[in-house]
Amino acid sequence: MTRVEPRRLVAALALLNLGVLVYCLCVLTTTGQRVDQGLMVSAESLSGDLAEICAEFVELVAPVSAAGAVLVVCLIAWRGNRIALALRAGIMTLGPIATAWILKYSLDRPNLDGLVQHNSFPSGTLTCVTAVVCAVYLATARRWRIVVAINGALLIVGTAVSVVVLKWHRPSDALGALLLVGCYALAVSAFPIRISSPRHSTLADPGNERLAQV
């Protein structure tokens, strides 16, 4: 374990405060609810084909997320420092999902000016997808992280757009999910660990001094 990076903890706290601000503005105010609802309706009416594409896309979310979870387990089994890496991946995955579930059923969405009052903040679907992507990223070797980042970003953006277009969630719900996972990701990554590949046998290690003296 190397030293803690306080800048990432500060950034995580900033995202947490931003998430609270988004909730207060978009959920607890009449203007915020109207704008949020209007953006969701406008997104649905952009294109008739877009809704069909989004419906097909979200069908892939569950199997892709499951595959990502399996990939995390495989990466942990292959890398060094398995316990520390498993702890980080577990917090990165289960932490945001559990928090989103608690918030969705504990936060209140007041019925302002006759608007829909049931709470959907933050999006559980987007939280799950983003958390799994971040866990895969953390468990992947550095040289492959760019590949995970690009494909993960496409999956996250596609999921965010889909849940809004299909009226599963309002834009603030999607933004809240991204801020929540981002907060966890920064907090977890603030405690870096040294991750190495599985050790080779003693005889196969060219740097072994005893072998070199034979």
Secondary structure, 3 states (H helix, E strand, C coil): CCCCCHHHHHHHHHHHHHHHHHHHHHCCCHHHHHHHHHHHHHHHCCCHHHHHHHHHHHCCHHHHHHHHHHHHHHHHHHCCCHHHHHHHHHHHHHHHHHHHHHHHHHCCCCCCCCCCCCCCCCCHHHHHHHHHHHHHHHHCCHHHHHHHHHHHHHHHHHHHHHHHHCCCCCHHHHHHHHHHHHHHHHHHHCCCCCCCCCCCCCCCCCCCHHHHHC
